[in-house]
Amino acid sequence: MRQEEKFLKSNSWPKTVARKWLNIKGGSDEFDSDYDTKDFLKRSLKSCSDDGPSAVVPEDLSEEWLMETNNEIERPGFDHLVPPVSPDLDLRMFVGTWNVGGKTPEDDLNLNDWLKTKTSADIYVLGFQEIVPLNAGNVLGQEDYSPAAKWLSLIRHSLNGDSIDHKHQQSRISSFDSSLLHDDYFGDTLSLSSSSNSSSSEDDSSSPISGTQHKYCLAASKQMVGLLLCVWVREELYHRITSLKGSISISMTMQQKTFCFVCTHLASGEKEGAETRRNMDVVEIFKKTRFSHSGRSPRRPFTSYNILDHDKIIWLGDLNYRLASICGETYEQLERNDWQALLEKDQLRLEQKEGRVFQGWEEGDIYFGPTYKYITNSDIYAYKTSSPKEKRRTPAWCDRILWKGEGLKQECYFRSESRFSDHRPVYSVFTVTASNQ
């Protein structure tokens, strides 16, 4: 037992354990997309480098850092036949984050409450935390891809109105070399969603999320233990995405601008000083995340860049920041739904103000209630619970979306009301301007 505790407290994980966690065989690592190019992937996948570790950790092991691998998909002909750039093109980008509490969704789980907006987006960036329970078996054992496959299928269904066929997806997973796949592999052509009236589709759980006739493709998805990050784009934009890279971060280029999406689950806990651990998590992620590009000719040498080198960056996830001080007045403010008074105690905002974390990053105004922690399958916060099975927690805004970079304008910042887990999902919609003006 002492040896195990010593192992878990180590600041440096053995590479063999890191590779086992990431399910890396023979040095290859990859993320999934709708680009059906099995043979090309086998030729073009970059090997995992031991020289460029990055750190994103699940809640139970938040002080320990595992290696993140760098990889890239170069799609045939894209570097030679890049479509003409439209500098005035503005895009709508939906960004959502949800801690699903280690629960696998049922086939009929409706995501429309979370994903549906009055106007459909061009890009959907969705991050999940705890898609599997964070126990020793899942952390150190073989990766379980079936929950990720279900989530991706449900997202596809919400975006496109496609039928859900998890058995077909699982057969596709098992039919490929597991060293190439970290989650479900979608290569099939998507059926075009039927056009529907936006007002009448509000109550139709089987219809696409918007009344417009768009088809969305999975540009990239990545799973690492309980974390899942995926990017979906309109089919018409799919050919404009190049230089896809990523592990638990995804880097991509569109309209000659670089985007980075980072999904994290930071250190948990309400005890005094826990916010310092969360700040340290963020520092380590910045320090150790590297994206690489290896040139295909002597005139294009190997280059490496980090999160902050991108033009536009979105950071999403269960950041786990709580309320800095808790007293009787706190609970009175909760009863009155006085969110603005409670937000004055929000650790993330206080730490930002003091310059200890996310300096220069932006977050939209919050007009919704704390997203954590709810009693299972209810709208009641867990601080009211009398059940020994439910942990008492002071409500807090754990689930957040931050951004940095010119040309990103937030249109909305909301939460949804799914009772699926003890967290409420959060989403934001951005207008993305390709130019820096």
C-alpha positions as CSV (number, residue, x, y, z in Angstrom):
1,M,0.0,0.0,0.0
2,R,2.8,2.4,0.9
3,Q,4.6,1.6,-2.3
4,E,1.4,2.4,-4.3
5,E,1.0,5.7,-2.4
6,K,4.6,6.6,-3.1
7,F,4.1,5.8,-6.8
8,L,1.0,8.0,-7.0
9,K,2.8,10.9,-5.3
10,S,5.7,10.8,-7.7
11,N,6.2,13.9,-9.8
12,S,7.4,11.8,-12.7
13,W,5.5,8.8,-14.1
14,P,7.4,6.0,-15.8
15,K,7.1,6.2,-19.5
16,T,5.7,2.6,-19.7
17,V,2.8,3.7,-17.4
18,A,2.2,6.8,-19.5
19,R,2.1,4.8,-22.6
20,K,-0.3,2.3,-21.1
21,W,-2.6,5.1,-20.0
22,L,-2.5,6.6,-23.5
23,N,-2.8,3.1,-25.0
24,I,0.3,3.8,-27.2
25,K,1.7,0.8,-29.1
26,G,4.9,1.1,-31.1
27,G,5.1,4.8,-30.6
28,S,2.0,5.8,-32.6
29,D,-0.7,8.1,-31.4
30,E,-3.6,9.6,-33.3
31,F,-7.0,11.2,-33.0
32,D,-10.1,10.4,-34.8
33,S,-11.9,12.3,-37.6
34,D,-14.4,11.7,-40.4
35,Y,-11.6,11.7,-43.0
36,D,-11.7,8.1,-44.2
37,T,-8.1,7.4,-44.9
38,K,-7.0,4.3,-43.0
39,D,-4.0,3.5,-45.2
40,F,-2.9,7.1,-45.4
41,L,-3.0,7.4,-41.6
42,K,-0.8,4.4,-41.3
43,R,1.8,6.1,-43.5
44,S,1.6,9.6,-42.1
45,L,1.2,9.2,-38.3
46,K,4.0,10.8,-36.4
47,S,5.6,8.7,-33.6
48,C,5.2,9.7,-30.0
49,S,8.1,11.9,-28.8
50,D,9.4,11.4,-25.3
51,D,10.9,14.9,-25.5
52,G,7.7,16.9,-25.6
53,P,5.5,15.9,-22.6
54,S,2.3,17.7,-21.7
55,A,0.1,17.4,-18.7
56,V,-3.6,17.1,-18.3
57,V,-4.8,15.0,-15.4
58,P,-8.0,13.5,-14.1
59,E,-9.4,14.7,-10.8
60,D,-8.1,11.8,-8.6
61,L,-4.5,12.2,-9.8
62,S,-4.4,16.0,-10.3
63,E,-0.9,16.4,-8.8
64,E,0.6,13.8,-11.1
65,W,1.6,14.5,-14.6
66,L,1.5,12.1,-17.6
67,M,3.1,12.6,-20.9
68,E,0.9,14.0,-23.7
69,T,1.9,12.9,-27.2
70,N,2.1,15.1,-30.3
71,N,0.6,14.0,-33.5
72,E,-0.5,15.3,-36.9
73,I,-2.8,14.3,-39.7
74,E,-1.8,15.7,-43.0
75,R,-4.6,15.1,-45.5
76,P,-3.6,14.3,-49.1
77,G,-3.3,17.4,-51.3
78,F,-4.3,19.9,-48.6
79,D,-0.9,21.6,-48.4
80,H,-0.8,21.9,-52.2
81,L,-4.4,22.8,-53.0
82,V,-5.4,25.2,-50.2
83,P,-8.7,26.9,-51.2
84,P,-8.7,30.6,-51.7
85,V,-8.8,32.6,-48.5
86,S,-11.9,34.7,-47.7
87,P,-10.5,37.2,-45.2
88,D,-13.9,38.7,-44.4
89,L,-15.4,35.3,-43.6
90,D,-17.0,35.3,-40.1
91,L,-17.8,32.0,-38.5
92,R,-20.1,31.0,-35.6
93,M,-18.4,28.7,-33.1
94,F,-20.3,26.9,-30.3
95,V,-18.1,25.8,-27.4
96,G,-19.4,23.5,-24.7
97,T,-18.1,21.7,-21.6
98,W,-19.7,19.1,-19.4
99,N,-18.5,16.9,-16.5
100,V,-20.7,13.8,-16.9
101,G,-19.8,12.2,-13.6
102,G,-18.4,8.9,-14.9
103,K,-21.8,7.9,-16.3
104,T,-22.3,6.2,-19.7
105,P,-25.3,7.8,-21.6
106,E,-28.3,5.9,-22.6
107,D,-29.1,5.6,-26.3
108,D,-32.0,8.0,-26.0
109,L,-30.2,10.8,-24.1
110,N,-31.3,14.1,-25.8
111,L,-28.5,16.7,-26.2
112,N,-30.7,19.3,-27.9
113,D,-31.1,21.3,-24.7
114,W,-27.3,21.8,-24.6
115,L,-26.5,22.0,-28.3
116,K,-29.5,23.7,-29.7
117,T,-29.3,27.5,-30.4
118,K,-31.5,29.8,-32.4
119,T,-28.9,29.9,-35.1
120,S,-26.7,27.0,-35.9
121,A,-23.0,27.3,-35.6
122,D,-20.3,26.6,-38.2
123,I,-18.0,24.9,-35.6
124,Y,-18.8,22.9,-32.5
125,V,-16.1,22.4,-29.9
126,L,-17.2,20.0,-27.1
127,G,-15.2,18.9,-24.1
128,F,-16.2,16.3,-21.6
129,Q,-14.8,15.3,-18.3
130,E,-15.2,12.0,-16.4
131,I,-16.7,10.1,-19.4
132,V,-15.5,7.0,-17.4
133,P,-15.2,6.6,-13.6
134,L,-11.8,7.8,-12.4
135,N,-10.7,4.6,-10.7
136,A,-7.4,2.8,-10.8
137,G,-8.7,0.3,-13.4
138,N,-9.5,3.1,-15.9
139,V,-6.5,5.2,-15.1
140,L,-3.9,2.4,-15.3
141,G,-5.7,-0.2,-17.3
142,Q,-6.7,-0.5,-20.9
143,E,-8.5,2.5,-22.3
144,D,-12.3,2.1,-22.6
145,Y,-13.5,3.7,-25.8
146,S,-17.2,2.6,-25.7
147,P,-18.4,5.7,-23.7
148,A,-16.6,8.0,-26.1
149,A,-18.2,6.2,-29.0
150,K,-21.6,6.7,-27.5
151,W,-21.1,10.4,-26.8
152,L,-19.8,11.0,-30.3
153,S,-22.8,9.1,-31.7
154,L,-25.2,11.2,-29.7
155,I,-23.5,14.4,-30.8
156,R,-23.7,13.3,-34.4
157,H,-27.4,12.5,-34.0
158,S,-28.1,16.0,-32.5
159,L,-26.2,17.8,-35.1
160,N,-27.4,15.9,-38.2
161,G,-30.5,14.0,-37.1
162,D,-28.7,10.7,-38.1
163,S,-29.8,7.4,-36.6
164,I,-27.7,6.0,-33.8
165,D,-25.9,2.7,-34.3
166,H,-23.4,2.0,-31.5
167,K,-22.9,-1.6,-32.5
168,H,-21.7,-0.5,-36.0
169,Q,-19.4,2.0,-34.4
170,Q,-17.9,-0.6,-32.0
171,S,-17.3,-3.0,-34.9
172,R,-15.4,-0.2,-36.7
173,I,-13.3,0.3,-33.6
174,S,-12.3,-3.3,-33.3
175,S,-11.6,-3.6,-37.0
176,F,-8.7,-1.2,-36.9
177,D,-5.3,-1.3,-35.2
178,S,-5.9,0.0,-31.7
179,S,-2.5,1.8,-31.9
180,L,-4.1,4.1,-34.5
181,L,-7.3,4.9,-32.6
182,H,-8.0,6.5,-29.3
183,D,-11.7,6.6,-29.8
184,D,-14.4,5.8,-32.3
185,Y,-13.5,6.0,-36.0
186,F,-16.1,7.4,-38.3
187,G,-15.4,7.0,-42.0
188,D,-18.9,6.7,-43.3
189,T,-20.5,9.4,-45.4
190,L,-23.1,11.2,-43.3
191,S,-26.6,11.5,-44.6
192,L,-27.7,15.0,-45.1
193,S,-30.1,16.2,-42.4
194,S,-33.6,17.1,-43.5
195,S,-34.6,20.7,-43.4
196,S,-37.1,21.5,-40.6
197,N,-38.9,24.5,-39.3
198,S,-37.0,25.9,-36.3
199,S,-40.2,26.6,-34.3
200,S,-41.7,23.2,-34.8
201,S,-38.4,21.4,-34.1
202,E,-38.3,22.7,-30.5
203,D,-40.2,19.6,-29.3
204,D,-38.9,17.1,-31.8
205,S,-36.0,15.3,-30.1
206,S,-35.2,13.4,-33.3
207,S,-34.7,16.5,-35.5
208,P,-31.4,18.3,-36.1
209,I,-30.5,21.1,-33.8
210,S,-31.3,23.8,-36.2
211,G,-33.7,24.5,-39.1
212,T,-30.9,24.9,-41.6
213,Q,-29.8,22.2,-43.9
214,H,-26.3,21.6,-42.7
215,K,-24.2,18.4,-42.4
216,Y,-21.5,18.3,-39.7
217,C,-18.4,16.3,-39.9
218,L,-16.1,15.2,-37.0
219,A,-12.9,17.1,-37.7
220,A,-11.0,15.6,-34.7
221,S,-11.7,13.9,-31.4
222,K,-9.4,12.7,-28.7
223,Q,-9.8,10.7,-25.5
224,M,-7.4,10.5,-22.6
225,V,-8.9,8.4,-19.7
226,G,-11.9,10.5,-18.6
227,L,-11.3,13.5,-20.9
228,L,-12.9,13.7,-24.4
229,L,-12.4,16.7,-26.7
230,C,-14.0,16.8,-30.1
231,V,-14.4,19.4,-32.9
232,W,-17.2,19.3,-35.5
233,V,-17.5,21.5,-38.5
234,R,-19.9,22.1,-41.3
235,E,-19.1,19.9,-44.3
236,E,-18.5,22.9,-46.5
237,L,-15.7,24.1,-44.2
238,Y,-14.1,20.7,-43.7
239,H,-11.7,21.0,-46.6
240,R,-10.4,24.3,-45.2
241,I,-9.0,22.7,-42.0
242,T,-5.4,21.7,-42.2
243,S,-2.5,20.9,-39.9
244,L,-4.7,19.0,-37.4
245,K,-2.7,18.1,-34.3
246,G,-3.5,17.2,-30.8
247,S,-3.8,15.0,-27.8
248,I,-6.0,16.5,-25.1
249,S,-5.5,19.7,-26.8
250,I,-6.4,20.1,-30.5
251,S,-4.6,22.5,-32.8
252,M,-5.8,23.3,-36.3
253,T,-5.4,25.9,-39.0
254,M,-8.4,27.5,-40.8
255,Q,-8.4,30.5,-43.1
256,Q,-4.6,30.8,-42.4
257,K,-5.3,31.4,-38.7
258,T,-4.3,28.9,-36.0
259,F,-6.8,27.7,-33.4
260,C,-6.1,25.8,-30.2
261,F,-8.8,24.1,-28.0
262,V,-7.7,22.9,-24.6
263,C,-10.0,20.6,-22.5
264,T,-8.9,20.1,-18.8
265,H,-10.1,18.7,-15.5
266,L,-8.1,20.5,-12.8
267,A,-7.5,19.7,-9.2
268,S,-10.6,19.2,-7.1
269,G,-11.4,20.1,-3.5
270,E,-12.8,22.9,-1.3
271,K,-10.1,22.9,1.3
272,E,-8.1,26.1,1.8
273,G,-5.2,26.3,-0.7
274,A,-6.8,24.0,-3.3
275,E,-6.9,26.9,-5.7
276,T,-3.1,26.9,-5.7
277,R,-3.1,23.4,-6.9
278,R,-5.4,24.3,-9.7
279,N,-3.2,27.3,-10.7
280,M,-0.2,24.9,-10.7
281,D,-2.1,22.5,-13.0
282,V,-2.6,25.4,-15.5
283,V,1.1,26.4,-15.3
284,E,2.1,22.8,-16.0
285,I,-0.2,22.5,-19.0
286,F,1.1,25.7,-20.5
287,K,4.7,24.6,-19.9
288,K,4.5,21.1,-21.2
289,T,2.0,21.3,-24.1
290,R,3.8,21.3,-27.4
291,F,2.6,20.9,-31.0
292,S,5.1,19.8,-33.6
293,H,5.2,20.1,-37.4
294,S,7.8,18.1,-39.2
295,G,8.6,19.4,-42.7
296,R,8.5,17.1,-45.7
297,S,11.6,18.6,-47.3
298,P,15.0,20.1,-46.1
299,R,13.5,23.5,-46.7
300,R,10.7,22.9,-44.2
301,P,12.5,22.0,-40.9
302,F,10.9,20.6,-37.7
303,T,9.1,23.3,-35.7
304,S,7.5,23.3,-32.3
305,Y,5.0,25.7,-30.8
306,N,2.9,26.0,-27.7
307,I,-0.7,26.9,-26.7
308,L,0.0,30.7,-26.5
309,D,1.5,30.7,-30.0
310,H,-1.9,30.3,-31.6
311,D,-4.0,33.1,-33.0
312,K,-7.2,32.1,-31.2
313,I,-7.4,29.9,-28.1
314,I,-10.4,28.4,-26.3
315,W,-9.9,26.8,-22.8
316,L,-12.8,24.7,-21.6
317,G,-13.6,22.2,-18.9
318,D,-14.1,21.4,-15.3
319,L,-11.7,24.0,-13.9
320,N,-12.9,23.2,-10.4
321,Y,-12.5,26.7,-8.9
322,R,-14.8,27.1,-5.9
323,L,-16.0,29.9,-3.7
324,A,-13.1,31.5,-1.7
325,S,-15.1,32.0,1.5
326,I,-18.1,30.2,2.8
327,C,-20.4,31.4,5.6
328,G,-24.0,31.6,6.5
329,E,-24.4,34.6,4.2
330,T,-23.3,32.4,1.3
331,Y,-26.2,30.1,1.7
332,E,-28.6,33.0,2.0
333,Q,-27.3,34.3,-1.3
334,L,-27.8,30.9,-2.8
335,E,-31.4,30.9,-1.6
336,R,-32.0,34.3,-3.2
337,N,-30.3,33.3,-6.4
338,D,-27.9,36.3,-5.9
339,W,-25.3,35.1,-8.3
340,Q,-23.5,38.4,-8.7
341,A,-22.8,38.5,-4.9
342,L,-21.6,34.9,-4.9
343,L,-19.3,35.6,-8.0
344,E,-17.4,38.1,-5.9
345,K,-16.1,35.0,-4.0
346,D,-15.3,33.0,-7.1
347,Q,-11.8,31.7,-6.9
348,L,-11.1,31.9,-10.6
349,R,-11.9,35.6,-10.8
350,L,-10.0,36.4,-7.7
351,E,-6.9,34.4,-8.8
352,Q,-7.1,36.2,-12.2
353,K,-7.4,39.6,-10.6
354,E,-4.3,38.9,-8.5
355,G,-2.4,37.8,-11.7
356,R,-1.8,34.2,-10.5
357,V,-3.6,32.4,-13.4
358,F,-5.0,33.1,-16.9
359,Q,-3.6,36.6,-17.2
360,G,-5.0,38.3,-20.2
361,W,-7.7,35.7,-20.8
362,E,-11.3,36.6,-21.1
363,E,-14.5,35.1,-19.8
364,G,-18.1,36.2,-20.5
365,D,-20.4,37.6,-17.8
366,I,-22.1,34.9,-15.8
367,Y,-25.8,35.2,-15.3
368,F,-26.5,31.6,-14.5
369,G,-26.4,29.6,-11.3
370,P,-23.5,27.5,-10.1
371,T,-23.0,24.4,-12.2
372,Y,-21.9,22.1,-9.4
373,K,-22.8,20.1,-7.3
374,Y,-26.4,18.7,-7.7
375,I,-28.1,15.8,-6.0
376,T,-28.4,13.0,-8.5
377,N,-31.2,13.4,-11.0
378,S,-32.6,16.6,-9.4
379,D,-32.4,20.4,-9.4
380,I,-31.3,20.5,-5.8
381,Y,-27.8,21.5,-4.8
382,A,-25.9,18.9,-2.8
383,Y,-25.3,21.2,0.2
384,K,-28.9,20.5,1.2
385,T,-28.5,16.7,1.1
386,S,-29.0,14.5,4.2
387,S,-28.2,11.3,2.3
388,P,-24.9,9.6,3.3
389,K,-24.5,8.6,-0.4
390,E,-24.3,12.2,-1.5
391,K,-21.3,14.4,-0.7
392,R,-22.1,17.8,0.7
393,R,-20.6,20.5,-1.5
394,T,-21.0,24.2,-1.6
395,P,-22.3,25.1,-5.1
396,A,-19.7,26.7,-7.4
397,W,-19.0,27.6,-11.0
398,C,-16.7,24.7,-11.7
399,D,-17.4,24.5,-15.5
400,R,-16.0,27.3,-17.5
401,I,-15.1,28.6,-20.9
402,L,-12.2,31.1,-21.4
403,W,-10.7,32.5,-24.5
404,K,-7.7,34.5,-25.7
405,G,-6.9,36.1,-29.1
406,E,-8.1,38.7,-31.5
407,G,-11.2,38.1,-33.7
408,L,-13.2,36.2,-31.1
409,K,-16.5,37.8,-30.0
410,Q,-18.7,36.0,-27.5
411,E,-22.4,36.2,-28.3
412,C,-23.7,34.2,-25.3
413,Y,-22.6,32.2,-22.3
414,F,-25.2,29.9,-20.8
415,R,-25.7,26.6,-19.0
416,S,-28.2,23.8,-19.8
417,E,-30.4,21.9,-17.4
418,S,-29.7,18.3,-18.1
419,R,-29.9,16.2,-14.9
420,F,-27.7,13.5,-16.3
421,S,-24.8,14.2,-13.9
422,D,-24.0,16.3,-10.8
423,H,-22.7,19.0,-13.1
424,R,-24.7,21.2,-15.5
425,P,-23.3,21.5,-19.0
426,V,-22.2,24.9,-20.1
427,Y,-21.9,26.4,-23.6
428,S,-20.9,29.6,-25.4
429,V,-21.3,30.8,-28.9
430,F,-18.6,33.0,-30.6
431,T,-18.3,34.9,-33.8
432,V,-14.9,34.1,-35.3
433,T,-13.4,36.7,-37.6
434,A,-10.6,35.3,-39.8
435,S,-8.8,38.6,-40.1
436,N,-7.2,40.3,-37.0
437,Q,-9.2,43.5,-37.7
